[in-house]
Amino acid sequence: MLEEFIGKKVIIVVGPQGEETQYGLTVKAVDGTLISVENSQGEVRVINTASANFFELSIQS
């Protein structure tokens, strides 16, 4: 399901109530509920979409 986001710029919303929005991240890889994202400075991090802190992932237009 998350594979459709690979290679696309996304918006990630985190926080139990969706308090923080992060823009301009590119999804590099998906492994189950984990997604690897890269920002515009080339920094890579992994986000666990099964976490209670994860709220939403959508494609940035």
ChimeraX attribute file (.defattr): number of C-alpha atoms within 10 A of each C-alpha:
attribute: neighborCount
match mode: 1-to-1
recipient: residues
	/A:1	7
	/A:2	15
	/A:3	13
	/A:4	10
	/A:5	18
	/A:6	16
	/A:7	13
	/A:8	17
	/A:9	20
	/A:10	20
	/A:11	18
	/A:12	21
	/A:13	19
	/A:14	19
	/A:15	14
	/A:16	12
	/A:17	11
	/A:18	13
	/A:19	10
	/A:20	12
	/A:21	13
	/A:22	12
	/A:23	15
	/A:24	16
	/A:25	23
	/A:26	22
	/A:27	24
	/A:28	18
	/A:29	17
	/A:30	18
	/A:31	10
	/A:32	12
	/A:33	12
	/A:34	15
	/A:35	19
	/A:36	17
	/A:37	23
	/A:38	17
	/A:39	15
	/A:40	10
	/A:41	6
	/A:42	10
	/A:43	9
	/A:44	14
	/A:45	13
	/A:46	14
	/A:47	14
	/A:48	14
	/A:49	18
	/A:50	11
	/A:51	13
	/A:52	11
	/A:53	15
	/A:54	18
	/A:55	18
	/A:56	13
	/A:57	16
	/A:58	13
	/A:59	16
	/A:60	13
	/A:61	7
